[in-house]
Amino acid sequence: MEVYGPVPSRRLGQSVGVNHIPPKVCTYSCIYCQLGRTIRMQLERTSFYPPDEVLRAVREHLAKVQERGEHIDYITFVPDGEPTLDINLGEEIALLRPLGIKIAVISNASLMWREDVREDLLDADWVSLKVDAVTEDAWRRINRPHGGLRHEEVLEGMKEFSEVFKGELATETMLVRGVNDGIEEVERIADFLEALRPDKAYIAIPTRPPAERWVKPADEQAINRAYQIFSRTLEHVEYLIGYEGNAFAFTGNVEEDLLGITAVHPMREEGVKKLLSKAGASWDLVERLIREHKLVEVEYLGHRFYMRKLR
């Protein structure tokens, strides 16, 4: 078991991570996983480490971090496997609660059909659920689930959780070229997310070496299309596409601002022009960033958008 960080996170600010699942014990063997193929596929929840040991490790790590005067926004359960496989997760959250730091859990959502899992997660402050596919075929192709899982039960479990969870709910959708980035699948995902009503819906692409070499990230056109479709019914949609630097920064430097904003979401042409006008800059800047392969122009429903060029 390992406690690490804090690491900067767009979603969670400064986050201390709790790795409480041995690598790589999971319910899925996702084709894009940066940790490689799953070593041990498992459905049954079990005890991996005593809850008191988890509490002690977190306390010791926090003491070291606080000695350095560093700020911590969240303690995050983000292990080398599926966190809800830990049957002690609810008890561990309860033990960490008196530390006075918000608690987050990043889950693949595969065990949300279990009432005990939903109950454990109710005590977290922030929960992220993976929604890579809504159709059975796409789910099996991208997530490669344990044979005992039923997709309809997983989806229904997420809905039940969203109806009672009082904290912040996020979803994450990883788009893989030719697998789940087509318009029909994306529209089905958007319809499902509308029912979940997440506080924020993230669109991601593989940015690190995936488990399967043939996996490619969705291209800029597909990412922008997904963003536009999600945004029809969801209020807060953002990219998680792994750009360097501070994607939140509004620096007063129009080039940095433009690249920072378009790393999070696409900007329509009129929005870019308004930003340039406020900064006293010309359209030449956009043309230069396109030539330098830092910015790309895409079209959707008759409108021209600009977004960061993928690596």
JOLIN-V69180 format. One record per residue. RES is the residue in one letter. NEAR is the number of other C-alpha atoms within 10 Angstrom. Layout:
# JOLIN-V69180
{{RES;NEAR} {RES;NEAR}}
This chain:
# JOLIN-V69180
{{M;15} {E;14} {V;22} {Y;17} {G;15} {P;21} {V;13} {P;14} {S;12} {R;14} {R;14} {L;18} {G;14} {Q;19} {S;24} {V;27} {G;21} {V;22} {N;19} {H;24} {I;23} {P;17} {P;16} {K;18} {V;20} {C;26} {T;27} {Y;25} {S;24} {C;23} {I;21} {Y;26} {C;19} {Q;15} {L;17} {G;15} {R;18} {T;21} {I;14} {R;15} {M;17} {Q;18} {L;20} {E;11} {R;15} {T;13} {S;13} {F;14} {Y;15} {P;10} {P;21} {D;13} {E;12} {V;21} {L;17} {R;13} {A;16} {V;20} {R;15} {E;11} {H;18} {L;21} {A;11} {K;11} {V;17} {Q;11} {E;9} {R;9} {G;9} {E;11} {H;12} {I;20} {D;17} {Y;22} {I;28} {T;24} {F;25} {V;19} {P;22} {D;19} {G;26} {E;26} {P;25} {T;30} {L;24} {D;19} {I;19} {N;20} {L;22} {G;20} {E;14} {E;18} {I;25} {A;17} {L;15} {L;20} {R;15} {P;8} {L;14} {G;8} {I;13} {K;18} {I;24} {A;27} {V;24} {I;20} {S;23} {N;23} {A;23} {S;28} {L;26} {M;24} {W;22} {R;13} {E;12} {D;13} {V;21} {R;22} {E;15} {D;18} {L;23} {L;18} {D;19} {A;21} {D;19} {W;23} {V;23} {S;21} {L;20} {K;19} {V;24} {D;25} {A;27} {V;21} {T;15} {E;11} {D;13} {A;16} {W;18} {R;17} {R;14} {I;22} {N;21} {R;16} {P;21} {H;16} {G;12} {G;9} {L;15} {R;14} {H;19} {E;12} {E;15} {V;16} {L;20} {E;13} {G;20} {M;24} {K;18} {E;15} {F;20} {S;19} {E;11} {V;11} {F;18} {K;13} {G;16} {E;15} {L;20} {A;22} {T;24} {E;22} {T;22} {M;22} {L;26} {V;22} {R;18} {G;11} {V;19} {N;24} {D;24} {G;16} {I;13} {E;11} {E;18} {V;24} {E;17} {R;16} {I;21} {A;24} {D;17} {F;17} {L;22} {E;16} {A;14} {L;20} {R;19} {P;21} {D;15} {K;19} {A;29} {Y;23} {I;24} {A;20} {I;21} {P;21} {T;16} {R;11} {P;14} {P;19} {A;17} {E;14} {R;9} {W;9} {V;18} {K;18} {P;22} {A;22} {D;15} {E;18} {Q;16} {A;20} {I;24} {N;23} {R;21} {A;23} {Y;22} {Q;17} {I;18} {F;25} {S;15} {R;11} {T;15} {L;21} {E;13} {H;14} {V;22} {E;19} {Y;20} {L;20} {I;20} {G;17} {Y;16} {E;8} {G;11} {N;15} {A;18} {F;12} {A;14} {F;13} {T;10} {G;9} {N;10} {V;18} {E;15} {E;16} {D;18} {L;24} {L;22} {G;22} {I;19} {T;22} {A;27} {V;22} {H;21} {P;26} {M;20} {R;18} {E;13} {E;12} {G;13} {V;17} {K;16} {K;12} {L;15} {L;18} {S;13} {K;9} {A;13} {G;9} {A;15} {S;12} {W;11} {D;9} {L;14} {V;21} {E;14} {R;12} {L;17} {I;17} {R;11} {E;11} {H;13} {K;15} {L;21} {V;21} {E;19} {V;17} {E;13} {Y;13} {L;7} {G;6} {H;10} {R;14} {F;21} {Y;26} {M;26} {R;25} {K;19} {L;18} {R;9}}
